[in-house]
């Protein structure tokens, strides 16, 4: 019987695999790989091993577990010939990890190692020679791994697995685990561990009380710090001469670093207390007796004890209340509504710790439960809320946090201008409002909604715009009025696509998307700062009103009648829109001389007036250079206008353009000397059809029953209304079309106010 020829024999007999042979023997794998198999060996050459960093081979030969892990990562328990390999294939190795096959124009690769010789077949498998050593993925080292690998945390390991938390704590994190030892668990009353393992919800509650959702190293701990755990409750750090304690458990080993956090070993099990509310913290304080009395008198105990809500309470001490003027406290306690309002000025309905307050300072505001705002300042003295200093911060409860303050916050009567004046990020806006004399109305009138750009927003304007606002009081007033809306519009009143008319009479558009709420292109960075006469929304950009065709019409003295009629018609909002529009605006004299029938029609009702004005409006921007003789224009109400250009000027129907190209951002205005008569529009005037022969024609057109006067003119236009030929029509004249390309055309004959038309086909 012939001896078996194994994958080991192939390696041993290869002059290029002496290091691999040595490694396989050292790891004790020669016997395994000489067995029945099947095996597929990806065999790195000596050159591949020598390419590893200096000392690596020697180190591996002295670390048999690591060497074994690497070698088994080169062996799959299958017989995989090159013909069995496919691009993207993953093959599980004896190591338990997978390698990936890549096949491309450059060859076959196992991970990043190229197969240089394939299909060295043995009786128990196959060997593929590769040009690099395969290194298995680094083993993870999570907080769970640290617990599992610790001989002092077997009970904690059992508990974590039983509670189904191993997967969670093996995730990205970060996590900080306060890990009680087995001795700590065994110190619990007899039967406690067994009871917990049989009560998974309670076990989970206790275990999550040992985990924070942050990476908290020992250097991050300080005496009195409170850390919120995944349980929702907080643990307190106590640092004494005896050491560092989490609640009453001593940290015996700190800063065991994991890939997804850190583990601190503690000598006792942390047991969460019963539910503690922000009211419990106040009621349990020796320096908040007055505040407790006030909360009870206002019947707010239940509110501040709700488990499912979250509050931040700024809690004045008894000394702070005692410092109030004589009689104030008694008066407030005697008026339940006033008392509730005062207390609501000391709380917000979300949790905000001292770190978050430092962020709020960037904007300067914090809106309290009564809708009014306090100012936040962080300086060398600490955190200042209005004029009260936080003397103890971050007393965490299950439903929020309490900050102790040294003064009572009294909400002033606030107006929009008060909010602006008290804001450190609106000093420029304050100066502009004062300069334009807008401040006084914003102190007492209303309600208004102010979109308030910050200092940074105003400073970001181009220098020439800032200069123009400084030099032109009228422009400044317009820009400020564009930031004011009549009425109090809270964020809950805004909807995506909503159009809001400002005090300027121009519209802003609301956009709501995943990035936030925008007014035109300016983002609302703080919303709903409520005042006694309205609401303020802080913007990150200045709103600049666009110049519209309405602005142009309003600015021209001779267009006062047109401006008045547009206002009466209700078309202001339309013509202040995006457009573009071309408006043929009759001057005042034109309206004075308009046909009586047309005036009667226009003034009969608003719909008729709109119809007349829309007959003067063409969608699109048509500058004078865009107009051509014989061109027809479709108006906003679907009618047709005819452009005539001759030695006397440019005419729209019978109205002469007396001033052209008054541009706006949303279009252009041309002033005309007659009101366009919609009652005899071009659509109605074209009442005669021209009889043309021959049709089709190759050379000349002739007209049947030619009864036109000697003043008649003709226009030949293509089907896009572009004039290709024009001239004066003589009674006996035939029209030469020989130079016109083949296609379909329209013949227009204008004789006074009468226009006739007909279509013809030009052929070669």
CORJO-V169538 format. One record per helix or strand of 3 or more residues. SS is the DSSP state (2 for helix, 1 for strand). FROM is the first residue (numbers start at 1). TO is the last residue. If there is no record, write none. Layout:
ss-><SS SS>
from-><FROM FROM>
to-><TO TO>
This chain:
ss-><2 2 2 1 2 2 2 2 1 1 1 1 1 2 2 2 1 2 2 2 2 1 1 1 1 1 2 2 2 1 2 2 2 2 1 1 1 1 1 2 2 2 1 2 2 2 1 2 1 1 1 1 1 2 2 2 1 2 2 2 1 2 1 1 1 1 1 2 2 1 1 1 1 1>
from-><7 18 30 39 46 56 64 82 90 98 107 113 125 143 154 166 175 182 192 200 218 226 234 243 249 261 278 289 301 311 318 328 336 354 365 373 382 388 400 416 427 439 448 455 463 473 484 491 499 507 516 522 534 549 557 572 581 588 596 606 617 624 632 640 649 655 667 678 682 700 713 723 743 754>
to-><12 26 33 44 50 61 72 84 93 104 110 122 130 148 162 169 180 186 197 208 220 229 240 246 258 266 283 297 304 316 322 334 344 360 367 379 385 397 405 421 435 444 453 459 471 481 486 493 501 513 519 531 539 555 569 575 586 592 602 614 619 626 634 646 652 664 672 680 685 703 717 728 751 762>
